[in-house]
Amino acid sequence: MDALIAARETRVIFDMAGVTHADSAAIGAIVRCLAKLKSAGGALRIAAAQPMIDHSLKLTQVDKLIEMFPTVDQAAKGFSVPQTSAGSQV
């Protein structure tokens, strides 16, 4: 995540299509990624979570912190590039 932020890639989608299980450490890592992205002015979305992952994220209420979408394409829609302040350089 640090490398993405350093490259100014602060709009991230986690494609969870191939993930079938996530323990508390994995969920904690997702939340830490969210915190890093938010502190850099970015955002995180989750796409294509399998039923067990979806259940775990809802059970831990992570779904209240991170927007979840059925597909990567849907997650990408409306996911704008961060705006820069007037006069600032990118």
C-alpha positions as CSV (number, residue, x, y, z in Angstrom):
1,M,0.0,0.0,0.0
2,D,2.9,2.4,0.8
3,A,4.2,2.0,-2.8
4,L,0.8,2.7,-4.3
5,I,0.4,5.8,-2.2
6,A,4.0,6.9,-3.1
7,A,3.0,6.6,-6.7
8,R,-0.1,8.7,-6.0
9,E,-2.4,5.7,-6.7
10,T,-4.9,6.4,-3.9
11,R,-8.1,5.0,-5.4
12,V,-7.8,1.3,-4.8
13,I,-10.2,-1.6,-5.6
14,F,-9.6,-5.0,-3.9
15,D,-10.8,-7.6,-6.3
16,M,-11.8,-10.4,-3.9
17,A,-13.1,-12.8,-6.6
18,G,-10.5,-15.5,-5.9
19,V,-10.5,-15.1,-2.1
20,T,-12.5,-17.8,-0.3
21,H,-11.5,-17.3,3.3
22,A,-10.3,-14.3,5.4
23,D,-9.3,-14.5,9.1
24,S,-9.2,-11.7,11.5
25,A,-5.6,-10.8,10.5
26,A,-6.6,-10.4,6.9
27,I,-9.6,-8.2,7.8
28,G,-7.3,-6.2,10.0
29,A,-4.9,-5.7,7.1
30,I,-7.8,-4.5,4.9
31,V,-8.8,-1.9,7.5
32,R,-5.1,-0.8,7.9
33,C,-5.0,-0.3,4.1
34,L,-8.2,1.8,4.3
35,A,-6.7,3.9,7.0
36,K,-3.5,4.5,5.0
37,L,-5.4,5.4,1.9
38,K,-7.8,7.8,3.8
39,S,-4.8,9.6,5.4
40,A,-3.4,10.1,1.9
41,G,-6.8,11.5,0.7
42,G,-7.7,8.3,-1.1
43,A,-10.3,5.6,-0.8
44,L,-10.7,1.8,-0.9
45,R,-13.5,-0.3,-2.5
46,I,-14.0,-4.0,-2.4
47,A,-15.3,-5.9,-5.4
48,A,-16.6,-9.5,-6.0
49,A,-16.4,-10.7,-2.4
50,Q,-17.3,-14.4,-2.2
51,P,-20.1,-15.3,0.2
52,M,-17.9,-16.2,3.1
53,I,-15.8,-13.0,2.7
54,D,-19.0,-11.0,2.3
55,H,-20.3,-12.5,5.5
56,S,-17.1,-11.9,7.5
57,L,-16.9,-8.3,6.3
58,K,-20.6,-7.7,7.4
59,L,-20.1,-9.5,10.7
60,T,-17.1,-7.3,11.5
61,Q,-19.0,-4.2,10.1
62,V,-16.2,-3.5,7.7
63,D,-18.9,-3.2,5.1
64,K,-19.9,0.0,6.9
65,L,-16.4,1.5,6.4
66,I,-15.6,0.3,2.8
67,E,-18.0,0.3,-0.1
68,M,-18.6,-3.1,-1.5
69,F,-19.6,-3.9,-5.1
70,P,-20.6,-7.1,-7.0
71,T,-18.0,-6.6,-9.7
72,V,-14.8,-4.6,-10.3
73,D,-16.4,-2.7,-13.2
74,Q,-19.2,-1.5,-10.8
75,A,-16.6,-0.6,-8.2
76,A,-14.7,1.4,-10.7
77,K,-17.7,3.4,-11.9
78,G,-17.7,6.9,-10.4
79,F,-14.4,6.3,-8.6
80,S,-12.9,9.6,-9.5
81,V,-9.3,10.7,-9.5
82,P,-8.5,12.8,-6.5
83,Q,-9.1,16.5,-7.1
84,T,-6.1,18.8,-6.5
85,S,-6.5,22.2,-4.9
86,A,-6.4,25.3,-7.2
87,G,-2.9,26.3,-7.8
88,S,-1.3,23.1,-6.6
89,Q,0.8,20.9,-8.8
90,V,0.3,17.2,-9.4
